[in-house]
Amino acid sequence: MSRLSPLTNMMVRAAEEAAKSLRRDFGDIAHLQVSKKGPADFVTKADMAAESILQRVLEQAKPEAGFWGEETGAIGDQVASRWIVDPLDGTTNFLHGQPNWAISIALEENGKLTHGLIYDVLRDEMFWAERGVGAYLGGKRLKVTGREKLSDALMVTGVPHLGREIHARAWSQFKTLSEKSSGVRRSGSAALDLAYVAAGRYDAYWEADLRPWDVAAGLLICEEAGAAISDYSGKPIRHSGREILVAAPLLADQIISNL
């Protein structure tokens, strides 16, 4: 078991404070579902409120760092270190009262991810990693599965809504890999999908057209858990890569040949 560093402790504190706001707002979603206007505007406010909390606490942890959030954009991006934050990954799930959503926080220093945290608020599961220290769920060390056969693998992906350029391709990949594996799931939260690969709950995850705040924390957590990480052709990626495959190492080539 690894002890949390002071910086990761502050990330935990930030996530827990933002979670209080999101948990309260999520409790009000059911009442908004029946309104004529619907809850979309409300969720945008919930997003922004949570991001404001994260920004405030993280600034205390590392005042010199910049901040790149999904809602506020890049602040002080010409600095050596910056936070990359998604205050609510899985917004559509949140919008419909579905529980699969999370807070994602990563720290980038000199172009390299050094810290990552994903907080599954409603299940109270805190996934975190530090470069060179490992990946953890609470105090339990995480490791990806050793699955060898694609036919035994359970995978997860994201499929964009109709009208997105990659919609047809994504469904084609979903169909192909569903037919050759134990199954493919679609959860609606890239951050949690990545955390679950690191925890061995899925054997692989792939998705395209993502943004850094969707995946930065999850990629570091998966890397520290021993996952193979690449684009669809097997080339290395940064956290800004638009095609992402994260898999148990012995499955990666088999999946790539089908993507």
N, C-alpha and C positions, 0 to 999 in steps of 0.2 A: 504493500500500500504506500502510495506517495502522498506526502503532505502538500497542501496547496501553498504555492508561493504567495507573497503579499500581493502581487499583481493579479493573479488568478482569484485570490480572495476578493479583491475589489470588483472583478468581473462578476463574481457570484453575487456580491451585494447589489451591483447595478441590475442584474437580471431579476433578482428577487424583488427589488423595489418596483421595477417596471411591471413585474408579474401581478403585483397587487392591483395596479390600475387596470391591466388587461382582464384579470379575473373578475373584477367588479363590472367592467363593461360587457364581458361575455355573458354575465348573468342577466343583463338587460336585453340581450339580443332576441330572446323568445318573445318579449313584449313588442318588439319592433317588427317582427316578421309579419304580423297581421295588419300593420298600418299601411295605408295607401301608398305613402312615399317609399316605404321600405327602409332597410337599415344601412344602405350603402354610404350615405354621408356620415352616419354615426361611426361606422368602422374607420373611415378616413380620419376622423377626430381621435379615435382610440389609437390608431397607428401613430399619429403625431404626438399624442400625449405620452405614449410609452417611449418614443424616440427621444423626446425632450428629457425625460427622466434618465435614460441611458447616457445621453450626452453630458448631463450635469455630473453624474457620479463618475463616469469614466474620465472626465476632465480633471477631477480631483485626484484620480489614480495616476495620471500621466499628463500633466498640464501642457507639456511641449508637443504632444501628439496632435495631429490633425484628426478630422472626423469625416467619415463618408457614410451617410445614412441613406436608406431608400427614400425617405420622405424629404429630407433637407438637402440632399446632394452633398457635394464635396466642400468641406470647409478647411482651409489651411492645407491644401493638398500638395504644396511644394515643400514638404518637410520630410525628415528621415523616417518618421514613424507615423502611423495613422490607424485609427479604429475603423473597421468595416462592419457595419451594423444593419441588421434587419430586425426591427422591433416586433414584427408580426409576420413570420413566414407561414403561409397557409391562410392568406386573407379570405379566400373564397370559402374555405371550411368554416372559419370564424363567422363569416357573414351569414352562413346557413345554420349556425348553431352546432356545427360538427366539432368534435374535440381535438382533431389532429392539426395542431398548430404550435409554433414554438418561437422563442427569442433566439437570435443568432448574433454572436459577438466574436470578432476576430481582431487580432492586432498584427499589423504588417510593419516590419522594421527593415529598412534598406531593401525593399522589394521582396522580402521573404516573410511568409507567415510564421509567427513565433508562438502565438497563443490562440486558442479557439475554445469557444463555449457555446453549447446549445442547450437551452432549458425548455423541456417539455412541461409547460406550466401546470396543466391539469393532472398529469400523472406524477408530477413532482420528481422528474428524473433530470439530473444535471450531468450532461456529458461534457467533458473538457479534455484538453490536451495542451502540453507545452512541448515545443520542439526539443527532441533529445531526451525527454522525460517519460514519454508514453501517453497513451490515451486511457481515460477512465470514465466510469459511470459511478459518480460518488467516489468511493475509495476502492472500487474494484477495477483491476486492470482489464482493458479490452483487447481482444484479438479477433481478427477476421477468421472466417471458417477455413477449413482445409479441404473443402469440397473439391473433387477432381472431375466429376462428370457433369456436363451441362444438363443431362437428363434428370439429374438429382437436384438441380439448383432451383431455389426460390428467389426471384428477382423483383425489382421494383423500378418504375419509371414514371415520367410525367408526360402527358399528352396535351398539347396546347389546344385551346378552343378553336372551333371552326373559323376560318378566315385567315389564320396565321399561315405563313408560307410553308412551314414545315409540318403542317397538320397531317397531310396524307402520308408523308414519309414516316412520321412517328407511329401512325397506326399500322403501317406495313411492318415496321420493326417489331411492334408489339405482337402482331399476329405470328410472325416468323419465330420469335423466341418463345412465345407461349406454346407453340406446337412442339418445341424441342426441349422443353424444361418441365420442372414440376409446377411451374406457374409464374405469372407476372402480375404484380399488384400495381395499383395506381392510387397513391395516398393523398396527393395534393400539397405536400410539404417537402421540398427538396432538402431542407435542413434535417428533418427527422429521418428521411430516407437514408441520408448519408450516415447519420448517427446510428441507425439500425444496422447498416452494413458493418460499421466498426464493432458493434456489439454482437455480431454473428446472427442477427435475427433475419437478415437477408444475405444472400451470397453475392449480389451485385446490384448496381444501380447505374442507369444511363439516362441522359437527357440532353437536349440541345437548347440553344437560345436562352441561356441563363445569365444572370448578372452576378458580379462578384459578391454582393451582399447575400445572395441566395446560398452560396456554396463555400465561401472562404473558410468559415469555422469548420464546416463539415469535412472539407478536404484535408485540413491539417489533422483532425481527429482520425480520419481514415488512414492517412499516411502513417501516423504514429501507431495505429493498430495493425499495420502490416499489409494494407491493401495495395493492389496494383492500380495505378492511376494514369490515365492517358486520354487522348481523343479517340475518335472512332477508328482511326487508322493505326493506333498504337503509339503515336508520338506523344512525348511529354507535354504537359500543359501547365500554365500558371492558373491562378484562381480567376483570371479573367477569360479563360478559354470558353468558347461558345459551344463546344461539344465535350461532354464529360462522360467517361466510363470509369467507374470504381468497382473493383471486383476482387474476390478471392484470387490470389496469384495464379493458381492452377486452372482457373476458368477464363482468364482474361483473353487469351488468344482464341479460344472457342467462341466467345461472344463477339469479338472483333470480326471474325470471319462471317458472322451473320448480320453485322451492322452495315 
